C-alpha cells in the first residue's frame, strides 16, 4: 500500500463541515466521491487533519488516503480538480511514509477569523460585520493570557468524544489589515470543537467592555463552557495552515 497526502482548499459555504454527515453534504464525502470515480476503488477512505464546522472555510486542509499502486501525483491532482466542484480545489497530492497520519502527525494548525466594521457586499460571506467599536488593544491583552493555560474546556463544544481538552497555544493576536478590517490569528498544536469561535466570541466581550482581562482569565480557569461568550458565526473563519515534520516525506 502507498499513502498520499492531499493538500486542498475549500469554500465551506455550501457544506455541513468537513466530516461526513448523515443528512447533509460534506467536504470529506465530496472528495471521497471524486477519488472513487478517478481511482475506481470504492474502498478508499479519506482521513482529514481535523474537522471544520458548517460554513467554515479552509485555505489549506490536509487529508490522507491509501492506494495499492503508485500514483502520478500531478495527474491525480489534475483529474481531481476536474471532478471536484468549483468550491473545492486540490493544490497537490504528495506521497508520504506509510505510517504518516494527516491528523495525528500534525504539529500545528493555524486559523484566521475576519471581522469588519463596514458593510461590504464583496466580503459579506467571509467577514463578520461589527456594529459597534471594539477595544482591540484590550482584546490582545486578554489573548495573551491564553499562553498561560493548557486546559480549554471553557471553549469546547459540550459532549464531545475527545479524551483531553488540553491544547498548547503558540500564537494568538488581533491585527488590523485595513481601515475597516481586523483579523485574529491563532495557532496551536490542536483545537477542540468550536474552540476558535468560542475564543473569538469571548474576546469580543472583552472588546465591548463587558468582560475584563482578569474576567477572561477567570473564564478559562472555570473550565465551564457556560462561562464563556457566544460562539461567533462560522463564515468568517478560515483554516489557513497545518504543519508536519519533514521525516514524513520520503521523497523530500
LUMVO-418852 format. One record per residue (C-alpha): x, y, z; residue in three letters; residue number from 1. Coordinates in Angstrom, 1 decimal. Layout:
# LUMVO-418852
+--------+--------+--------+--------+-----+
|      x |      y |      z | residu | num |
+--------+--------+--------+--------+-----+
|      X |      Y |      Z |    ALA | NUM |
...
+--------+--------+--------+--------+-----+
***
This chain:
# LUMVO-418852
+--------+--------+--------+--------+-----+
|      x |      y |      z | residu | num |
+--------+--------+--------+--------+-----+
|    0.0 |    0.0 |    0.0 |    UNK |   1 |
|    1.1 |    3.6 |   -0.7 |    UNK |   2 |
|   -0.1 |    6.5 |    1.4 |    UNK |   3 |
|   -0.6 |   10.0 |    0.0 |    UNK |   4 |
|   -1.4 |   13.4 |    1.4 |    UNK |   5 |
|   -3.9 |   15.6 |   -0.4 |    UNK |   6 |
|   -3.4 |   19.4 |    0.1 |    UNK |   7 |
|   -6.7 |   21.2 |   -0.7 |    UNK |   8 |
|   -8.8 |   24.3 |   -0.2 |    UNK |   9 |
|  -12.5 |   24.8 |    0.0 |    UNK |  10 |
|  -15.2 |   27.4 |    0.4 |    UNK |  11 |
|  -17.3 |   25.9 |    3.2 |    UNK |  12 |
|  -20.5 |   27.9 |    2.5 |    UNK |  13 |
|  -22.4 |   25.0 |    0.9 |    UNK |  14 |
|  -21.2 |   22.3 |    3.2 |    UNK |  15 |
|  -22.1 |   21.0 |    6.6 |    UNK |  16 |
|  -18.4 |   21.0 |    7.6 |    UNK |  17 |
|  -15.5 |   18.7 |    6.7 |    UNK |  18 |
|  -16.8 |   15.5 |    8.2 |    UNK |  19 |
|  -19.3 |   13.2 |    6.6 |    UNK |  20 |
|  -22.8 |   13.9 |    7.8 |    UNK |  21 |
|  -25.9 |   11.6 |    7.7 |    UNK |  22 |
|  -28.2 |   14.4 |    6.4 |    UNK |  23 |
|  -26.0 |   17.0 |    4.6 |    UNK |  24 |
|  -23.2 |   17.4 |    2.2 |    UNK |  25 |
|  -19.6 |   17.5 |    3.5 |    UNK |  26 |
|  -16.2 |   18.2 |    2.0 |    UNK |  27 |
|  -14.9 |   14.8 |    3.0 |    UNK |  28 |
|  -17.7 |   13.0 |    1.2 |    UNK |  29 |
|  -17.3 |   15.1 |   -1.9 |    UNK |  30 |
|  -13.6 |   14.5 |   -2.0 |    UNK |  31 |
|  -14.0 |   10.8 |   -1.5 |    UNK |  32 |
|  -16.5 |   10.5 |   -4.3 |    UNK |  33 |
|  -14.0 |   12.2 |   -6.7 |    UNK |  34 |
|  -11.3 |    9.8 |   -5.6 |    UNK |  35 |
|  -13.6 |    6.8 |   -6.1 |    UNK |  36 |
|  -14.5 |    8.0 |   -9.6 |    UNK |  37 |
|  -10.9 |    8.6 |  -10.6 |    UNK |  38 |
|   -9.3 |    5.5 |   -9.0 |    UNK |  39 |
|  -12.3 |    3.2 |   -9.5 |    UNK |  40 |
|  -11.9 |    2.0 |   -5.9 |    UNK |  41 |
|  -14.9 |    2.3 |   -3.6 |    UNK |  42 |
|  -12.8 |    1.1 |   -0.6 |    UNK |  43 |
|  -10.6 |    4.2 |   -0.4 |    UNK |  44 |
|  -11.1 |    6.2 |    2.7 |    UNK |  45 |
|  -10.0 |    9.8 |    3.3 |    UNK |  46 |
|   -8.8 |   10.9 |    6.7 |    UNK |  47 |
|   -8.6 |   14.7 |    7.3 |    UNK |  48 |
|   -6.2 |   16.6 |    9.6 |    UNK |  49 |
|   -9.2 |   17.8 |   11.6 |    UNK |  50 |
|  -12.8 |   18.9 |   11.5 |    UNK |  51 |
|  -14.2 |   22.3 |   10.4 |    UNK |  52 |
|  -17.7 |   23.2 |   11.3 |    UNK |  53 |
|  -20.5 |   24.0 |    8.9 |    UNK |  54 |
|  -19.8 |   27.1 |    6.8 |    UNK |  55 |
|  -16.1 |   27.3 |    7.9 |    UNK |  56 |
|  -13.6 |   27.6 |    5.1 |    UNK |  57 |
|  -10.1 |   26.2 |    4.5 |    UNK |  58 |
|   -7.3 |   27.9 |    2.6 |    UNK |  59 |
|   -5.3 |   24.7 |    3.4 |    UNK |  60 |
|   -6.7 |   21.4 |    4.6 |    UNK |  61 |
|   -4.6 |   18.2 |    4.5 |    UNK |  62 |
|   -6.0 |   14.6 |    4.2 |    UNK |  63 |
|   -4.5 |   11.2 |    3.6 |    UNK |  64 |
|   -5.6 |    8.1 |    1.7 |    UNK |  65 |
|   -4.1 |    4.7 |    0.8 |    UNK |  66 |
|   -3.9 |    3.0 |   -2.6 |    UNK |  67 |
|   -2.4 |   -0.3 |   -3.8 |    UNK |  68 |
|   -0.3 |    1.2 |   -6.6 |    UNK |  69 |
|    2.0 |    4.2 |   -7.0 |    UNK |  70 |
|    0.3 |    7.3 |   -8.5 |    UNK |  71 |
|    1.5 |   10.0 |  -10.8 |    UNK |  72 |
|    0.9 |   12.9 |   -8.4 |    UNK |  73 |
|    0.4 |   15.6 |  -11.0 |    UNK |  74 |
|   -2.1 |   13.5 |  -12.9 |    UNK |  75 |
|   -4.1 |   12.8 |   -9.8 |    UNK |  76 |
|   -4.1 |   16.5 |   -8.8 |    UNK |  77 |
|   -5.3 |   17.5 |  -12.3 |    UNK |  78 |
|   -8.0 |   14.8 |  -12.5 |    UNK |  79 |
|   -9.4 |   15.5 |   -9.1 |    UNK |  80 |
|   -9.7 |   19.2 |   -9.9 |    UNK |  81 |
|  -11.7 |   18.3 |  -13.0 |    UNK |  82 |
|  -14.0 |   16.1 |  -11.0 |    UNK |  83 |
|  -14.5 |   18.4 |   -7.9 |    UNK |  84 |
|  -17.0 |   21.3 |   -7.8 |    UNK |  85 |
|  -15.7 |   24.8 |   -8.1 |    UNK |  86 |
|  -15.7 |   25.4 |   -4.4 |    UNK |  87 |
|  -13.1 |   22.7 |   -3.7 |    UNK |  88 |
|   -9.6 |   22.8 |   -5.1 |    UNK |  89 |
|   -6.7 |   20.4 |   -4.8 |    UNK |  90 |
|   -3.2 |   22.0 |   -4.6 |    UNK |  91 |
|   -1.1 |   18.9 |   -4.5 |    UNK |  92 |
|   -1.0 |   15.2 |   -4.0 |    UNK |  93 |
|    2.2 |   14.0 |   -2.3 |    UNK |  94 |
|    3.5 |   10.6 |   -1.3 |    UNK |  95 |
|    4.3 |   10.2 |    2.4 |    UNK |  96 |
|    5.6 |    7.4 |    4.7 |    UNK |  97 |
|    3.1 |    4.5 |    5.1 |    UNK |  98 |
|    2.6 |    5.4 |    8.8 |    UNK |  99 |
|    2.1 |    9.1 |    8.2 |    UNK | 100 |
|   -1.2 |   10.4 |    9.6 |    UNK | 101 |
|   -2.8 |   13.7 |    8.4 |    UNK | 102 |
|   -4.4 |   14.2 |   11.8 |    UNK | 103 |
|   -2.1 |   12.7 |   14.5 |    UNK | 104 |
|    1.2 |   13.8 |   12.9 |    UNK | 105 |
|    0.3 |   17.5 |   12.5 |    UNK | 106 |
|    2.5 |   19.7 |   14.7 |    UNK | 107 |
|    0.3 |   22.8 |   14.5 |    UNK | 108 |
|   -2.8 |   24.3 |   12.9 |    UNK | 109 |
|   -3.4 |   27.9 |   12.2 |    UNK | 110 |
|   -6.8 |   29.7 |   11.9 |    UNK | 111 |
|   -7.8 |   33.2 |   11.0 |    UNK | 112 |
|  -11.0 |   35.0 |   11.9 |    UNK | 113 |
|  -12.0 |   38.1 |   10.0 |    UNK | 114 |
|  -14.2 |   41.0 |   11.2 |    UNK | 115 |
|  -15.2 |   44.2 |    9.5 |    UNK | 116 |
|  -16.7 |   47.5 |   10.7 |    UNK | 117 |
|  -18.1 |   48.4 |    7.2 |    UNK | 118 |
|  -21.0 |   46.9 |    5.2 |    UNK | 119 |
|  -19.4 |   45.5 |    2.1 |    UNK | 120 |
|  -21.3 |   43.3 |   -0.4 |    UNK | 121 |
|  -18.0 |   41.8 |   -1.6 |    UNK | 122 |
|  -16.8 |   40.3 |    1.7 |    UNK | 123 |
|  -20.1 |   39.6 |    3.5 |    UNK | 124 |
|  -19.6 |   35.9 |    3.0 |    UNK | 125 |
|  -16.1 |   35.9 |    4.6 |    UNK | 126 |
|  -16.1 |   38.6 |    7.3 |    UNK | 127 |
|  -18.3 |   39.1 |   10.4 |    UNK | 128 |
|  -19.6 |   42.6 |   10.5 |    UNK | 129 |
|  -19.3 |   44.5 |   13.7 |    UNK | 130 |
|  -22.0 |   47.1 |   14.6 |    UNK | 131 |
|  -20.1 |   48.7 |   17.5 |    UNK | 132 |
|  -16.4 |   49.6 |   18.1 |    UNK | 133 |
|  -14.2 |   47.2 |   19.9 |    UNK | 134 |
|  -11.1 |   47.8 |   22.0 |    UNK | 135 |
|   -8.7 |   45.6 |   20.1 |    UNK | 136 |
|   -5.7 |   46.5 |   22.4 |    UNK | 137 |
|   -7.6 |   45.1 |   25.3 |    UNK | 138 |
|   -8.6 |   42.1 |   23.3 |    UNK | 139 |
|   -4.9 |   41.4 |   22.5 |    UNK | 140 |
|   -4.1 |   41.8 |   26.2 |    UNK | 141 |
|   -6.7 |   39.2 |   27.0 |    UNK | 142 |
|   -5.5 |   36.9 |   24.2 |    UNK | 143 |
|   -2.0 |   36.8 |   25.7 |    UNK | 144 |
|   -3.4 |   35.1 |   28.8 |    UNK | 145 |
|   -4.2 |   32.0 |   26.6 |    UNK | 146 |
|   -0.5 |   31.2 |   26.7 |    UNK | 147 |
|   -0.7 |   30.6 |   30.5 |    UNK | 148 |
|   -3.1 |   27.7 |   30.2 |    UNK | 149 |
|   -3.4 |   24.3 |   28.5 |    UNK | 150 |
|   -7.0 |   23.2 |   29.5 |    UNK | 151 |
|   -9.5 |   25.0 |   27.4 |    UNK | 152 |
|  -12.7 |   23.2 |   28.4 |    UNK | 153 |
|  -14.4 |   26.6 |   28.6 |    UNK | 154 |
|  -14.1 |   27.0 |   24.9 |    UNK | 155 |
|  -15.0 |   23.4 |   23.8 |    UNK | 156 |
|  -18.3 |   22.2 |   22.5 |    UNK | 157 |
|  -20.1 |   20.1 |   25.1 |    UNK | 158 |
|  -20.3 |   16.3 |   25.0 |    UNK | 159 |
|  -17.5 |   15.6 |   22.5 |    UNK | 160 |
|  -15.7 |   12.3 |   22.3 |    UNK | 161 |
|  -12.1 |   13.7 |   22.9 |    UNK | 162 |
|  -10.0 |   12.3 |   25.7 |    UNK | 163 |
|   -8.4 |   15.6 |   26.7 |    UNK | 164 |
|   -9.2 |   19.3 |   26.4 |    UNK | 165 |
|   -5.6 |   20.2 |   26.7 |    UNK | 166 |
|   -4.0 |   22.3 |   23.9 |    UNK | 167 |
|   -0.8 |   24.2 |   23.5 |    UNK | 168 |
|   -1.5 |   27.7 |   22.0 |    UNK | 169 |
|    1.5 |   29.1 |   20.2 |    UNK | 170 |
|    0.1 |   32.3 |   18.7 |    UNK | 171 |
|   -3.0 |   34.5 |   19.4 |    UNK | 172 |
|   -3.2 |   38.1 |   18.1 |    UNK | 173 |
|   -5.5 |   40.6 |   16.5 |    UNK | 174 |
|   -4.1 |   42.7 |   13.6 |    UNK | 175 |
|   -5.6 |   45.5 |   11.6 |    UNK | 176 |
|   -5.4 |   44.7 |    7.9 |    UNK | 177 |
|   -7.2 |   47.7 |    6.5 |    UNK | 178 |
|   -9.1 |   50.8 |    7.7 |    UNK | 179 |
|  -12.2 |   48.7 |    8.3 |    UNK | 180 |
|  -11.0 |   45.1 |    8.8 |    UNK | 181 |
|   -9.2 |   43.2 |   11.5 |    UNK | 182 |
|   -8.1 |   39.6 |   11.6 |    UNK | 183 |
|   -7.5 |   37.3 |   14.6 |    UNK | 184 |
|   -4.8 |   34.7 |   14.0 |    UNK | 185 |
|   -4.4 |   31.7 |   16.4 |    UNK | 186 |
|   -2.1 |   28.7 |   16.2 |    UNK | 187 |
|   -2.0 |   25.6 |   18.4 |    UNK | 188 |
|   -0.9 |   22.0 |   18.3 |    UNK | 189 |
|   -4.6 |   21.0 |   18.3 |    UNK | 190 |
|   -8.0 |   22.6 |   18.6 |    UNK | 191 |
|  -11.2 |   21.5 |   20.3 |    UNK | 192 |
|  -14.5 |   21.5 |   18.5 |    UNK | 193 |
|  -15.9 |   25.1 |   18.3 |    UNK | 194 |
|  -12.8 |   26.3 |   20.2 |    UNK | 195 |
|  -11.7 |   29.2 |   17.9 |    UNK | 196 |
|  -15.2 |   30.6 |   17.5 |    UNK | 197 |
|  -15.8 |   30.5 |   21.3 |    UNK | 198 |
|  -12.4 |   32.2 |   22.0 |    UNK | 199 |
|  -13.2 |   35.0 |   19.5 |    UNK | 200 |
|  -16.7 |   35.4 |   20.9 |    UNK | 201 |
|  -15.3 |   35.7 |   24.4 |    UNK | 202 |
|  -12.6 |   38.2 |   23.3 |    UNK | 203 |
|  -15.3 |   40.3 |   21.7 |    UNK | 204 |
|  -17.0 |   40.5 |   25.1 |    UNK | 205 |
|  -13.7 |   42.0 |   26.4 |    UNK | 206 |
|  -13.6 |   44.4 |   23.4 |    UNK | 207 |
|  -17.1 |   45.6 |   24.2 |    UNK | 208 |
|  -16.2 |   46.2 |   27.8 |    UNK | 209 |
|  -18.5 |   43.5 |   29.2 |    UNK | 210 |
|  -15.6 |   41.4 |   30.4 |    UNK | 211 |
|  -12.2 |   42.4 |   31.9 |    UNK | 212 |
|   -8.9 |   40.8 |   31.1 |    UNK | 213 |
|   -9.0 |   39.2 |   34.5 |    UNK | 214 |
|  -12.5 |   38.1 |   33.8 |    UNK | 215 |
|  -11.3 |   36.4 |   30.6 |    UNK | 216 |
|   -8.7 |   34.6 |   32.6 |    UNK | 217 |
|  -11.4 |   33.5 |   35.1 |    UNK | 218 |
|  -13.5 |   32.1 |   32.2 |    UNK | 219 |
|  -10.6 |   29.8 |   31.3 |    UNK | 220 |
|   -9.9 |   28.8 |   34.9 |    UNK | 221 |
|  -13.6 |   27.9 |   35.5 |    UNK | 222 |
|  -13.4 |   25.2 |   32.8 |    UNK | 223 |
|  -17.1 |   25.7 |   32.0 |    UNK | 224 |
|  -18.5 |   26.4 |   28.6 |    UNK | 225 |
|  -21.4 |   28.3 |   30.0 |    UNK | 226 |
|  -18.9 |   30.9 |   31.4 |    UNK | 227 |
|  -17.5 |   31.8 |   28.0 |    UNK | 228 |
|  -19.1 |   34.1 |   25.4 |    UNK | 229 |
|  -21.3 |   33.1 |   22.5 |    UNK | 230 |
|  -19.6 |   31.5 |   19.5 |    UNK | 231 |
|  -19.2 |   33.8 |   16.6 |    UNK | 232 |
|  -20.5 |   32.8 |   13.1 |    UNK | 233 |
|  -18.5 |   30.3 |   11.2 |    UNK | 234 |
|  -18.5 |   32.0 |    7.8 |    UNK | 235 |
|  -15.6 |   34.3 |    8.8 |    UNK | 236 |
|  -13.3 |   31.5 |   10.0 |    UNK | 237 |
|  -10.5 |   30.0 |    7.8 |    UNK | 238 |
|   -8.2 |   27.2 |    8.5 |    UNK | 239 |
|   -5.0 |   28.5 |    6.8 |    UNK | 240 |
|   -2.1 |   26.3 |    7.6 |    UNK | 241 |
|   -1.1 |   22.9 |    9.0 |    UNK | 242 |
|    2.5 |   21.8 |    9.8 |    UNK | 243 |
|    4.2 |   18.4 |    9.6 |    UNK | 244 |
|    7.7 |   17.0 |   10.4 |    UNK | 245 |
|   10.0 |   16.7 |    7.4 |    UNK | 246 |
|   10.6 |   13.0 |    8.1 |    UNK | 247 |
|    7.1 |   12.1 |    6.9 |    UNK | 248 |
|    8.1 |   12.8 |    3.3 |    UNK | 249 |
|   10.4 |   10.1 |    1.9 |    UNK | 250 |
|   11.0 |   11.9 |   -1.4 |    UNK | 251 |
|   11.8 |   15.2 |    0.1 |    UNK | 252 |
+--------+--------+--------+--------+-----+
***
